[in-house]
Amino acid sequence: MSETKRDIGVVGLGTMGRNLARNLARGGYAVAGFDPDEAARESLRTSEPDHDFATPESLEGMVAVLERPRRILVMVPAGPIVDSVLGELEPLMDPGDVVIDGGNSLWHDTERREKAARDYHFMGMGVSGGAEGALVGPSMMPGGPKEGYERLRPLLESMAATSEHGHCVTWCGKGPAGHFVKMTHNGIEYGIMQILAEAVLLLRRGLGMSAAEAADVVAEWNAGDLGGFLTEITADILRVKDPQDPSRALLDQVLDTAGQKGTGRWTVLAAVELGVPIPTIAAAVDARALSSFGDVRRALATGDRREIPLSTEALRDAVFASALASYAQGFDLLKGADDEHHWSIDRVEVARIWTGGCIIRAKVLDRLMEVLGEAAGPLLAPGLASDFDARLEGWRKTVGAAASAGHLVPAMAASLTWWEQLSTGVGTARVIQAQRDRFGHHTFRRVDAPDVAAHDDWEP
């Protein structure tokens, strides 16, 4: 092992940790890596023949070869193992050292860990882009002490993806802001994935298209204002043939059960706690949960699913507006969190670093960057409301036609209801408030005297 002091240590050499270490080495940084598994250490050593990785057999050995102040990236599974690694690192740390957790940790845990850190900077950082992105350039969302970020900044910018808007990394705010931003990213991702899945369902079953025909439609969308990573891979997925029978699409052989690791649920729980409505994301989380009810679904399944008179243009408008709703709700959640916790989240910067490297990168983020800084809020910014309204006819046609023919579009329907409720002056709330006043004396506000609490016994 070389005795050269290393610029950074990476703890956890699974696929993500190993690829980030390789990314750093390709950027000219000297890297030390530790994993208790010798096979993982060997995999790193042989992964980049032109680079010399230090791979000590102990965590203490890795810390010993790092330049001071030390910089350490922890890439282990979220949960107790993070606490275990931090417990081993803490007595080895000196003032000024920086430890950053780059896993998908729950933001509450990150907040607790930062408060518990002694004599060193602890940060939480979301990383998006998957295994390939980790190697060639992910989007990264660090949060915590600003001083710690500045010490890591050159390395992070070296690793990050770049877009026309610069390096896809920024300081996301104080405390656990980085992991909160990543959680929100994943919530938006849930929403968009569900919306695209619903679009595929309607193209195939509602419009009677083959997988190849549906792929052509989605690819056309990707060339327009729906362009983005998730749209692109959805078109690709539709084109893949079953290796066991090339006459059929592989997608048709995939069991209709979708997994989840928990970040979608975390997003919904955070929104409920903050009182921020995110119905598109909540519908997507519920759809995945319902997909696992296999026995119930098989028992209740009917064949009453009809083709529908719907144009691909109307469906495209519904997909765009619903996806925009998922983004808007996610950014509303970031605002709600910042209003409550005062983390200094810059939503324009968050949109900027999502324009490259991450799973939800898409053309629409350029539009959102323009309006997120508006004092009145993005939904009241000139033009954004018109982005929804211009697609409202196709949106309504799509949801209505799908419902009438028995096709599932929970995220599109939730998105449409969200927009309709926001853009309706008088809705259902007056009845609810009257009900509350009737059974609980909760009072109500009169239209002609909104500053005065009124009460009625509501007895006819």
Sine and cosine of phi, psi and omega as CSV:
sin_phi,cos_phi,sin_psi,cos_psi,sin_omega,cos_omega
0.00,0.00,0.74,-0.67,0.02,-1.00
-0.90,0.44,0.55,-0.83,0.03,-1.00
-1.00,-0.02,0.05,1.00,0.04,-1.00
-0.86,0.51,0.74,-0.67,0.06,-1.00
-0.92,0.39,0.61,-0.79,-0.12,-0.99
-0.97,-0.23,0.55,-0.83,-0.04,-1.00
-0.96,0.29,-0.51,0.86,-0.09,-1.00
-0.41,-0.91,0.51,-0.86,0.10,-0.99
-0.92,-0.38,0.64,-0.77,0.05,-1.00
-0.89,-0.45,0.86,-0.50,0.01,-1.00
-0.98,-0.21,0.85,-0.52,-0.05,-1.00
0.98,-0.19,0.98,-0.21,-0.11,-0.99
-0.93,-0.37,0.62,0.79,0.21,-0.98
-0.93,0.36,-0.22,-0.98,-0.10,-1.00
-0.83,0.55,-0.75,0.67,-0.04,-1.00
-0.93,0.37,-0.74,0.67,-0.02,-1.00
-0.89,0.46,-0.69,0.72,0.01,-1.00
-0.89,0.46,-0.70,0.72,-0.03,-1.00
-0.93,0.36,-0.57,0.82,0.08,-1.00
-0.92,0.39,-0.62,0.79,0.06,-1.00
-0.89,0.46,-0.68,0.74,0.04,-1.00
-0.90,0.43,-0.65,0.76,0.04,-1.00
-0.85,0.52,-0.73,0.69,0.02,-1.00
-0.88,0.47,-0.69,0.72,0.00,-1.00
-0.89,0.45,-0.65,0.76,0.04,-1.00
-0.90,0.45,-0.43,0.90,0.04,-1.00
-0.99,0.10,0.05,1.00,0.07,-1.00
0.99,-0.11,0.17,0.99,-0.01,-1.00
-0.99,-0.12,0.60,-0.80,0.06,-1.00
-1.00,0.10,0.83,-0.55,-0.18,-0.98
-0.87,-0.49,0.69,-0.72,0.20,-0.98
-0.94,-0.35,0.65,-0.76,0.01,-1.00
-0.78,-0.63,0.62,-0.79,0.07,-1.00
-0.76,-0.65,0.66,-0.75,0.15,-0.99
-0.47,-0.88,0.66,-0.75,0.01,-1.00
-0.90,0.44,-0.30,0.96,-0.01,-1.00
-1.00,0.00,0.89,-0.45,-0.01,-1.00
-0.87,0.49,-0.57,0.82,0.02,-1.00
-0.88,0.47,-0.60,0.80,0.04,-1.00
-0.92,0.38,-0.64,0.77,0.04,-1.00
-0.91,0.42,-0.67,0.74,0.02,-1.00
-0.90,0.44,-0.62,0.78,0.02,-1.00
-0.88,0.48,-0.63,0.77,0.05,-1.00
-0.92,0.39,-0.71,0.71,-0.05,-1.00
-0.86,0.51,-0.57,0.82,-0.08,-1.00
-0.99,-0.12,0.00,1.00,-0.11,-0.99
-0.97,0.23,-0.48,0.88,-0.05,-1.00
-0.74,-0.68,1.00,-0.01,-0.08,-1.00
-0.83,0.56,-0.44,0.90,-0.04,-1.00
-1.00,0.05,0.03,1.00,-0.05,-1.00
-0.78,-0.62,0.62,-0.79,-0.05,-1.00
-0.98,-0.20,0.96,-0.27,0.04,-1.00
-1.00,-0.06,0.72,-0.70,0.18,-0.98
-1.00,0.09,0.77,-0.64,-0.03,-1.00
-0.73,-0.69,0.94,0.34,0.01,-1.00
-0.85,0.53,0.36,-0.93,-0.04,-1.00
-1.00,0.09,-0.07,1.00,0.00,-1.00
-0.65,-0.76,0.37,-0.93,0.07,-1.00
-0.90,0.45,-0.65,0.76,0.02,-1.00
-0.87,0.49,-0.64,0.77,0.03,-1.00
-0.90,0.43,-0.61,0.79,0.03,-1.00
-0.91,0.41,-0.71,0.70,0.00,-1.00
-0.86,0.51,-0.59,0.81,-0.07,-1.00
-0.92,0.40,-0.41,0.91,-0.05,-1.00
-0.99,-0.11,0.12,0.99,-0.04,-1.00
-1.00,-0.02,0.60,-0.80,0.15,-0.99
-0.89,0.46,0.51,-0.86,0.06,-1.00
-0.99,-0.17,0.56,-0.83,-0.17,0.99
-0.91,0.41,0.60,-0.80,-0.13,-0.99
-0.97,0.25,0.51,-0.86,0.07,-1.00
-0.79,-0.61,0.84,-0.54,-0.10,-0.99
-0.75,-0.66,0.78,-0.62,0.05,-1.00
-0.96,-0.29,0.87,-0.49,-0.01,-1.00
-0.99,-0.15,0.86,-0.51,-0.03,-1.00
-0.80,-0.59,0.94,0.34,0.01,-1.00
-0.84,-0.54,0.30,-0.96,-0.01,-1.00
-0.85,0.53,0.61,-0.80,0.01,-1.00
-0.87,0.49,0.52,-0.86,0.05,-1.00
0.88,-0.48,-0.45,-0.89,-0.10,-0.99
-0.85,0.52,-0.49,0.87,-0.03,-1.00
-0.90,0.43,-0.51,0.86,0.07,-1.00
-0.90,0.44,-0.71,0.71,0.04,-1.00
-0.88,0.47,-0.61,0.80,0.01,-1.00
-0.90,0.44,-0.71,0.70,0.02,-1.00
-0.90,0.44,-0.69,0.72,0.01,-1.00
-0.90,0.44,-0.60,0.80,0.04,-1.00
-0.88,0.47,-0.60,0.80,0.05,-1.00
-0.96,0.27,-0.57,0.82,-0.04,-1.00
-0.97,0.26,-0.58,0.81,-0.18,-0.98
-0.79,0.61,-0.74,0.67,0.00,-1.00
-0.93,0.37,-0.21,0.98,-0.01,-1.00
-1.00,-0.07,-0.14,0.99,-0.09,-1.00
-1.00,0.03,0.49,-0.87,0.07,-1.00
-0.86,-0.52,0.32,-0.95,0.06,-1.00
-0.81,0.58,0.70,-0.71,-0.01,-1.00
0.99,-0.11,-0.30,0.95,0.06,-1.00
-0.92,0.39,0.47,-0.88,0.00,-1.00
-0.82,-0.58,0.80,-0.60,0.10,-0.99
-0.88,-0.48,0.79,-0.61,-0.04,-1.00
-0.82,-0.57,0.81,-0.59,0.04,-1.00
-1.00,0.03,0.93,-0.36,-0.05,-1.00
-0.99,-0.15,0.22,0.97,0.03,-1.00
-1.00,0.05,-0.06,-1.00,-0.02,-1.00
-1.00,-0.01,0.85,0.53,-0.04,-1.00
-0.97,0.25,0.54,-0.84,0.13,-0.99
-0.90,0.43,0.69,-0.72,-0.12,-0.99
-0.88,0.47,-0.52,0.86,0.06,-1.00
-0.87,0.49,-0.63,0.77,0.02,-1.00
-0.92,0.40,-0.64,0.77,0.03,-1.00
-0.90,0.44,-0.66,0.75,0.04,-1.00
-0.87,0.50,-0.71,0.71,0.02,-1.00
-0.89,0.45,-0.68,0.73,-0.05,-1.00
-0.93,0.37,-0.59,0.80,0.03,-1.00
-0.91,0.42,-0.66,0.76,0.01,-1.00
-0.91,0.42,-0.51,0.86,-0.04,-1.00
-0.99,0.10,-0.25,0.97,-0.07,-1.00
-0.91,0.41,0.73,-0.68,0.00,-1.00
-0.93,-0.37,0.82,-0.57,0.17,-0.99
0.91,0.41,0.18,0.98,0.07,-1.00
-0.55,-0.84,0.28,-0.96,0.01,-1.00
-1.00,0.03,0.84,-0.54,0.11,-0.99
-0.95,-0.32,0.72,-0.69,-0.01,-1.00
-0.74,-0.68,0.43,-0.90,0.13,-0.99
-0.91,-0.41,0.64,-0.76,-0.06,-1.00
-0.63,-0.78,0.81,-0.58,0.15,-0.99
-0.99,0.12,0.60,-0.80,0.03,-1.00
-0.79,-0.61,0.83,-0.56,0.01,-1.00
-0.82,-0.57,0.63,-0.78,0.03,-1.00
0.61,-0.79,-0.12,0.99,0.01,-1.00
0.95,0.31,-0.15,-0.99,-0.07,-1.00
-0.89,0.45,-0.67,0.74,0.00,-1.00
-0.91,0.41,-0.68,0.73,0.02,-1.00
-0.89,0.46,-0.62,0.79,0.02,-1.00
-0.85,0.52,-0.55,0.83,-0.03,-1.00
-0.99,0.13,-0.68,0.73,-0.12,-0.99
-0.98,-0.21,-0.18,0.98,0.04,-1.00
0.66,-0.75,0.99,-0.17,0.05,-1.00
-1.00,-0.02,0.09,-1.00,0.26,-0.96
-1.00,-0.06,0.72,-0.69,-0.08,-1.00
-0.80,-0.60,0.65,-0.76,-0.14,-0.99
-0.81,-0.59,0.97,0.23,0.00,-1.00
-0.99,0.14,0.57,-0.82,0.08,-1.00
-0.62,-0.78,0.35,-0.94,-0.01,-1.00
0.77,-0.63,-0.45,-0.89,-0.05,-1.00
-0.87,0.50,0.79,-0.62,-0.02,-1.00
-0.88,0.48,-0.58,0.81,0.01,-1.00
-0.88,0.47,-0.66,0.76,0.04,-1.00
-0.89,0.45,-0.66,0.76,0.02,-1.00
-0.88,0.47,-0.68,0.73,-0.03,-1.00
-0.89,0.46,-0.55,0.84,0.03,-1.00
-0.95,0.32,-0.46,0.89,0.01,-1.00
-1.00,-0.06,-0.26,0.97,-0.20,-0.98
-0.81,0.59,-0.73,0.69,-0.02,-1.00
-0.87,0.50,-0.63,0.77,0.00,-1.00
-0.94,0.35,-0.67,0.74,-0.01,-1.00
-0.91,0.42,-0.66,0.75,0.02,-1.00
-0.92,0.40,-0.55,0.84,0.07,-1.00
-0.90,0.43,-0.63,0.78,-0.03,-1.00
-0.97,0.23,-0.55,0.84,-0.23,-0.97
-0.94,0.35,0.43,-0.90,0.19,-0.98
-0.90,0.44,0.34,-0.94,0.13,-0.99
-0.82,-0.57,0.57,-0.82,0.12,-0.99
-0.80,-0.60,-0.08,-1.00,0.04,-1.00
-0.89,0.45,-0.21,0.98,-0.01,-1.00
-0.98,-0.18,0.13,0.99,0.06,-1.00
0.94,-0.35,-0.27,-0.96,0.01,-1.00
-0.92,0.40,0.70,-0.72,-0.04,-1.00
-1.00,0.04,0.85,0.53,0.09,-1.00
-0.45,-0.89,0.60,-0.80,0.06,-1.00
-0.38,-0.93,0.32,-0.95,0.14,-0.99
-0.95,0.31,0.87,-0.49,-0.11,-0.99
-1.00,0.01,-0.15,0.99,0.03,-1.00
0.69,-0.72,0.02,-1.00,-0.05,-1.00
-0.97,0.23,0.24,-0.97,0.10,-0.99
0.84,0.54,-0.71,-0.70,-0.06,-1.00
-1.00,0.03,0.37,0.93,-0.11,-0.99
-0.84,0.55,-0.61,0.79,-0.03,-1.00
-0.86,0.50,-0.73,0.68,0.00,-1.00
-0.96,0.29,-0.48,0.88,0.09,-1.00
-0.92,0.39,-0.67,0.74,0.03,-1.00
-0.89,0.46,-0.68,0.74,0.02,-1.00
-0.91,0.42,-0.64,0.77,0.07,-1.00
-0.85,0.52,-0.69,0.72,0.00,-1.00
-0.91,0.41,-0.66,0.75,0.11,-0.99
-0.79,0.61,-0.73,0.69,-0.03,-1.00
-0.92,0.38,-0.57,0.82,0.07,-1.00
-0.89,0.45,-0.72,0.70,0.07,-1.00
-0.86,0.52,-0.67,0.74,0.03,-1.00
-0.85,0.53,-0.71,0.70,0.06,-1.00
-0.81,0.58,-0.74,0.67,-0.04,-1.00
-0.87,0.49,-0.74,0.67,-0.05,-1.00
-0.92,0.39,-0.64,0.77,0.03,-1.00
-0.87,0.49,-0.68,0.73,0.01,-1.00
-0.91,0.42,-0.66,0.76,0.01,-1.00
-0.88,0.47,-0.71,0.71,0.02,-1.00
-0.91,0.41,-0.60,0.80,0.05,-1.00
-0.89,0.45,-0.64,0.77,0.04,-1.00
-0.91,0.42,-0.62,0.79,0.04,-1.00
-0.89,0.45,-0.67,0.74,0.03,-1.00
-0.89,0.46,-0.67,0.74,0.03,-1.00
-0.85,0.53,-0.70,0.71,-0.02,-1.00
-0.94,0.35,-0.62,0.78,0.04,-1.00
-0.89,0.46,-0.68,0.73,-0.07,-1.00
-0.98,0.21,-0.81,0.59,-0.12,-0.99
-1.00,-0.06,-0.58,0.82,-0.02,-1.00
-0.98,0.21,-0.63,0.78,-0.03,-1.00
-0.96,-0.28,-0.03,1.00,0.11,-0.99
0.95,0.32,0.44,0.90,-0.03,-1.00
-0.99,0.12,0.45,-0.89,0.19,-0.98
-0.97,0.25,0.20,-0.98,0.04,-1.00
-0.88,0.48,-0.65,0.76,-0.01,-1.00
-0.91,0.42,-0.65,0.76,0.03,-1.00
-0.91,0.42,-0.67,0.74,0.04,-1.00
-0.90,0.44,-0.62,0.79,0.03,-1.00
-0.87,0.49,-0.66,0.75,0.01,-1.00
-0.89,0.46,-0.65,0.76,0.01,-1.00
-0.91,0.43,-0.74,0.67,-0.03,-1.00
-0.91,0.42,-0.61,0.79,0.05,-1.00
-0.89,0.45,-0.61,0.79,0.07,-1.00
-0.90,0.43,-0.66,0.75,0.07,-1.00
-0.86,0.50,-0.66,0.75,-0.05,-1.00
-0.90,0.44,-0.46,0.89,0.03,-1.00
-0.98,0.22,-0.19,0.98,-0.01,-1.00
-0.94,-0.34,-0.58,-0.81,-0.11,-0.99
-0.96,0.27,-0.12,0.99,0.09,-1.00
-1.00,-0.04,0.17,0.99,-0.04,-1.00
-0.86,0.51,0.72,-0.69,0.02,-1.00
0.08,-1.00,0.21,-0.98,-0.06,-1.00
-0.86,0.51,-0.72,0.70,-0.07,-1.00
-0.93,0.37,-0.59,0.81,0.08,-1.00
-0.90,0.43,-0.68,0.73,-0.01,-1.00
-0.87,0.50,-0.75,0.67,-0.06,-1.00
-0.95,0.30,-0.43,0.90,0.06,-1.00
-0.91,0.42,-0.67,0.74,0.08,-1.00
-0.88,0.47,-0.68,0.74,0.01,-1.00
-0.88,0.48,-0.70,0.71,-0.02,-1.00
-0.85,0.53,-0.64,0.77,-0.02,-1.00
-0.92,0.40,-0.37,0.93,-0.05,-1.00
-1.00,0.01,-0.24,0.97,-0.10,-1.00
-0.97,0.26,0.75,-0.66,0.01,-1.00
-1.00,-0.02,0.46,-0.89,0.05,-1.00
-0.94,0.34,0.87,-0.49,-0.01,-1.00
-0.88,0.48,-0.37,0.93,0.03,-1.00
-0.99,0.10,-0.32,0.95,0.03,-1.00
-0.38,-0.92,1.00,0.01,-0.09,-1.00
-0.88,0.47,-0.09,1.00,0.03,-1.00
-0.99,0.17,-0.15,0.99,-0.05,-1.00
-0.80,-0.60,0.35,-0.94,0.01,-1.00
-0.97,0.22,0.68,-0.74,0.04,-1.00
-0.88,0.48,-0.57,0.82,-0.02,-1.00
-0.83,0.56,-0.58,0.82,-0.04,-1.00
-0.95,0.33,-0.18,0.98,0.02,-1.00
-0.98,-0.21,0.06,1.00,0.01,-1.00
-1.00,0.09,0.80,-0.60,0.04,-1.00
-0.86,0.52,0.70,-0.72,-0.10,-0.99
-0.99,0.15,0.87,0.50,0.08,-1.00
-0.69,-0.72,0.84,-0.54,-0.05,-1.00
-0.96,-0.28,0.75,-0.66,0.03,-1.00
-0.99,0.11,0.18,-0.98,0.09,-1.00
-0.39,-0.92,0.52,-0.85,-0.05,-1.00
-0.98,-0.19,-0.10,0.99,0.10,-0.99
0.88,-0.47,-0.32,0.95,-0.07,-1.00
-0.93,0.38,-0.49,0.87,0.08,-1.00
-0.91,0.42,-0.71,0.71,0.05,-1.00
-0.89,0.46,-0.66,0.75,0.03,-1.00
-0.85,0.52,-0.65,0.76,-0.02,-1.00
-0.89,0.46,-0.71,0.70,-0.01,-1.00
-0.91,0.42,-0.68,0.74,0.02,-1.00
-0.88,0.47,-0.68,0.73,0.02,-1.00
-0.89,0.46,-0.65,0.76,0.01,-1.00
-0.90,0.43,-0.66,0.75,0.03,-1.00
-0.89,0.46,-0.69,0.72,0.00,-1.00
-0.89,0.46,-0.57,0.82,-0.04,-1.00
-1.00,-0.02,-0.12,0.99,-0.02,-1.00
0.95,0.32,0.53,0.85,0.01,-1.00
-0.95,-0.30,0.87,-0.49,-0.01,-1.00
-0.96,0.29,0.81,-0.59,0.09,-1.00
-0.73,-0.68,0.88,0.47,-0.15,-0.99
-0.89,0.45,-0.51,0.86,0.03,-1.00
-0.89,0.45,-0.73,0.68,-0.02,-1.00
-0.92,0.38,-0.66,0.75,0.02,-1.00
-0.88,0.47,-0.65,0.76,0.02,-1.00
-0.90,0.44,-0.60,0.80,0.02,-1.00
-0.92,0.39,-0.65,0.76,0.05,-1.00
-0.90,0.44,-0.71,0.71,0.01,-1.00
-0.89,0.46,-0.62,0.79,-0.01,-1.00
-0.89,0.46,-0.65,0.76,0.04,-1.00
-0.91,0.40,-0.66,0.75,0.01,-1.00
-0.89,0.46,-0.70,0.71,0.00,-1.00
-0.91,0.42,-0.47,0.88,-0.01,-1.00
-0.90,0.44,-0.35,0.94,-0.02,-1.00
-1.00,0.07,-0.09,1.00,0.00,-1.00
-0.99,0.11,0.86,0.51,-0.15,-0.99
-0.86,0.51,-0.74,0.67,-0.05,-1.00
-0.89,0.45,-0.69,0.73,0.00,-1.00
-0.91,0.42,-0.69,0.72,-0.03,-1.00
-0.90,0.44,-0.66,0.75,0.02,-1.00
-0.91,0.42,-0.61,0.80,-0.01,-1.00
-0.94,0.35,-0.55,0.84,-0.08,-1.00
-0.99,-0.11,-0.12,0.99,-0.12,-0.99
-0.88,0.48,0.68,-0.74,0.10,-1.00
-0.80,-0.60,0.28,-0.96,0.01,-1.00
-1.00,-0.10,0.21,0.98,-0.10,-1.00
-0.99,0.14,0.94,0.34,0.05,-1.00
-0.77,-0.64,0.91,-0.42,-0.14,-0.99
-0.95,-0.30,0.38,-0.93,0.16,-0.99
-0.94,0.35,0.42,-0.91,-0.12,-0.99
-0.80,-0.61,0.51,-0.86,0.06,-1.00
-0.99,0.13,1.00,-0.01,-0.08,-1.00
-0.60,-0.80,0.70,-0.71,0.04,-1.00
-1.00,0.09,0.44,-0.90,0.07,-1.00
-0.92,0.39,-0.41,0.91,0.05,-1.00
-0.93,0.38,-0.68,0.73,0.04,-1.00
-0.90,0.44,-0.66,0.75,0.02,-1.00
-0.91,0.42,-0.66,0.75,0.06,-1.00
-0.85,0.52,-0.70,0.72,0.01,-1.00
-0.88,0.47,-0.64,0.77,0.01,-1.00
-0.92,0.40,-0.64,0.77,0.01,-1.00
-0.91,0.41,-0.71,0.71,-0.02,-1.00
-0.89,0.46,-0.76,0.64,-0.05,-1.00
-0.89,0.45,-0.63,0.78,-0.01,-1.00
-0.93,0.36,-0.66,0.75,0.05,-1.00
-0.90,0.43,-0.66,0.75,0.06,-1.00
-0.87,0.49,-0.60,0.80,0.06,-1.00
-0.89,0.45,-0.64,0.77,0.02,-1.00
-0.89,0.46,-0.71,0.71,0.06,-1.00
-0.88,0.47,-0.74,0.67,-0.05,-1.00
-0.87,0.50,-0.66,0.75,0.01,-1.00
-0.91,0.40,-0.62,0.79,0.05,-1.00
-0.89,0.46,-0.70,0.72,0.02,-1.00
-0.94,0.35,-0.52,0.86,0.14,-0.99
-0.88,0.48,-0.64,0.77,0.02,-1.00
-0.90,0.43,-0.65,0.76,0.05,-1.00
-0.88,0.47,-0.65,0.76,0.04,-1.00
-0.90,0.43,-0.69,0.72,0.02,-1.00
-0.87,0.49,-0.65,0.76,0.02,-1.00
-0.92,0.40,-0.66,0.75,-0.02,-1.00
-0.94,0.34,-0.60,0.80,0.07,-1.00
-0.88,0.47,-0.60,0.80,-0.04,-1.00
-0.98,0.18,-0.67,0.74,-0.17,-0.98
-0.95,-0.30,-0.23,0.97,0.04,-1.00
0.86,0.52,0.80,0.60,-0.01,-1.00
-1.00,0.03,-0.16,0.99,-0.04,-1.00
0.93,0.36,0.69,0.73,0.07,-1.00
-0.97,0.25,0.82,-0.58,0.07,-1.00
-0.99,-0.14,0.97,-0.26,-0.11,-0.99
-0.94,0.35,-0.48,0.88,0.07,-1.00
-0.90,0.43,-0.68,0.73,0.04,-1.00
-0.90,0.43,-0.63,0.78,0.04,-1.00
-0.88,0.47,-0.72,0.69,0.04,-1.00
-0.86,0.51,-0.62,0.78,-0.01,-1.00
-0.88,0.47,-0.72,0.69,-0.06,-1.00
-0.97,0.26,-0.19,0.98,0.09,-1.00
-1.00,0.02,-0.01,1.00,-0.01,-1.00
-0.98,0.21,-0.13,0.99,0.03,-1.00
-0.50,-0.87,0.48,-0.88,0.14,-0.99
0.99,0.11,-0.52,0.85,-0.15,-0.99
-0.99,-0.13,0.17,-0.98,-0.07,-1.00
-0.93,0.37,-0.51,0.86,-0.07,-1.00
-0.99,-0.15,0.29,0.96,0.06,-1.00
-0.88,0.48,0.70,-0.72,-0.09,-1.00
-0.25,-0.97,0.34,-0.94,-0.02,-1.00
-0.88,0.47,-0.53,0.85,-0.08,-1.00
-0.90,0.44,-0.35,0.94,0.01,-1.00
-0.91,0.41,-0.50,0.87,0.10,-1.00
-0.87,0.49,-0.66,0.75,0.03,-1.00
-0.91,0.42,-0.69,0.73,-0.03,-1.00
-0.92,0.40,-0.56,0.83,0.06,-1.00
-0.85,0.52,-0.53,0.85,-0.04,-1.00
-0.95,0.31,-0.48,0.88,-0.17,-0.98
-0.93,-0.36,-0.27,0.96,-0.09,-1.00
-0.93,0.38,-0.38,0.92,0.02,-1.00
-1.00,0.06,-0.03,1.00,-0.02,-1.00
-0.91,0.41,0.74,-0.67,-0.05,-1.00
-0.88,0.48,-0.56,0.83,-0.04,-1.00
-0.97,0.23,-0.17,0.99,-0.06,-1.00
0.98,-0.20,0.50,-0.86,-0.11,-0.99
-0.88,0.47,-0.56,0.83,-0.05,-1.00
-0.94,0.34,-0.35,0.94,0.03,-1.00
-0.98,-0.18,0.02,1.00,0.01,-1.00
-0.94,0.33,0.54,-0.84,0.01,-1.00
-0.83,0.56,0.83,-0.55,0.11,-0.99
0.97,-0.22,-0.58,0.82,-0.10,-1.00
-0.94,0.34,-0.67,0.74,0.06,-1.00
-0.86,0.51,-0.58,0.81,0.02,-1.00
-0.94,0.35,-0.43,0.90,0.09,-1.00
-0.89,0.46,-0.60,0.80,0.08,-1.00
-0.97,0.25,-0.76,0.65,-0.11,-0.99
-0.89,0.46,-0.56,0.83,-0.01,-1.00
-0.91,0.41,-0.35,0.94,-0.03,-1.00
-0.94,-0.33,0.12,0.99,-0.13,-0.99
-0.91,0.42,-0.63,0.77,-0.03,-1.00
-0.88,0.47,-0.75,0.66,0.02,-1.00
-0.91,0.41,-0.56,0.83,0.03,-1.00
-0.89,0.46,-0.77,0.64,0.00,-1.00
-0.90,0.43,-0.67,0.74,0.01,-1.00
-0.87,0.49,-0.67,0.74,-0.05,-1.00
-0.91,0.42,-0.78,0.63,-0.03,-1.00
-0.90,0.43,-0.68,0.74,0.00,-1.00
-0.91,0.42,-0.70,0.71,0.00,-1.00
-0.91,0.42,-0.65,0.76,0.01,-1.00
-0.89,0.46,-0.71,0.70,-0.02,-1.00
-0.90,0.44,-0.66,0.75,-0.05,-1.00
-0.92,0.39,-0.42,0.91,-0.02,-1.00
-0.98,-0.22,0.06,1.00,0.08,-1.00
0.99,0.16,0.39,0.92,0.01,-1.00
-1.00,-0.09,0.55,-0.83,-0.10,-0.99
-1.00,0.09,0.88,-0.48,0.11,-0.99
-0.65,-0.76,0.82,0.57,-0.10,-0.99
-0.88,0.47,-0.63,0.78,-0.03,-1.00
-0.96,0.28,-0.64,0.77,0.06,-1.00
-0.90,0.44,-0.67,0.74,-0.01,-1.00
-0.91,0.41,-0.67,0.74,0.03,-1.00
-0.90,0.43,-0.62,0.78,0.02,-1.00
-0.90,0.43,-0.71,0.71,0.01,-1.00
-0.89,0.46,-0.70,0.72,0.01,-1.00
-0.88,0.47,-0.65,0.76,0.05,-1.00
-0.84,0.54,-0.74,0.67,-0.03,-1.00
-0.93,0.36,-0.67,0.75,0.01,-1.00
-0.87,0.49,-0.64,0.77,-0.01,-1.00
-0.94,0.35,-0.64,0.77,0.03,-1.00
-0.90,0.44,-0.56,0.83,-0.11,-0.99
-0.98,-0.19,0.28,0.96,0.05,-1.00
-0.94,-0.34,0.83,-0.55,-0.05,-1.00
-0.91,0.41,-0.68,0.74,-0.01,-1.00
-0.80,-0.60,0.83,-0.56,-0.03,-1.00
-0.82,-0.57,-0.79,-0.61,-0.10,-0.99
-0.99,-0.17,-0.19,0.98,-0.18,-0.98
-0.91,0.42,-0.52,0.86,-0.03,-1.00
-0.90,0.43,-0.59,0.81,0.04,-1.00
-0.92,0.39,-0.68,0.73,0.00,-1.00
-0.89,0.46,-0.68,0.73,-0.02,-1.00
-0.92,0.40,-0.58,0.81,0.07,-1.00
-0.91,0.41,-0.65,0.76,0.07,-1.00
-0.87,0.50,-0.69,0.72,0.00,-1.00
-0.89,0.46,-0.66,0.75,0.01,-1.00
-0.93,0.37,-0.57,0.82,-0.02,-1.00
-0.91,0.42,-0.73,0.69,-0.08,-1.00
-0.99,-0.13,-0.26,0.97,-0.08,-1.00
-0.75,-0.66,0.10,0.99,0.00,-1.00
0.80,0.60,0.67,0.74,-0.04,-1.00
-0.99,0.12,-0.06,1.00,-0.02,-1.00
0.93,0.38,0.12,-0.99,0.04,-1.00
-0.47,-0.88,0.17,-0.98,0.03,-1.00
-0.93,-0.37,0.75,-0.66,0.02,-1.00
-0.99,0.16,0.52,-0.85,0.06,-1.00
-0.86,0.50,-0.61,0.79,-0.05,-1.00
-1.00,0.02,0.00,1.00,0.06,-1.00
-0.46,-0.89,0.92,0.40,-0.16,-0.99
-0.93,0.38,-0.25,0.97,-0.02,-1.00
-1.00,-0.07,0.03,1.00,-0.07,-1.00
-0.89,-0.46,0.77,-0.63,0.06,-1.00
-0.97,0.24,0.81,-0.59,0.00,-1.00
-0.90,-0.43,0.33,-0.94,0.04,-1.00
-0.57,-0.82,0.56,-0.83,0.09,-1.00
-0.62,-0.79,0.47,-0.88,0.03,-1.00
-0.98,0.19,-0.19,0.98,0.07,-1.00
0.83,0.56,0.53,0.85,0.08,-1.00
-0.99,-0.14,0.85,-0.52,-0.04,-1.00
-0.93,0.36,0.00,0.00,0.00,0.00
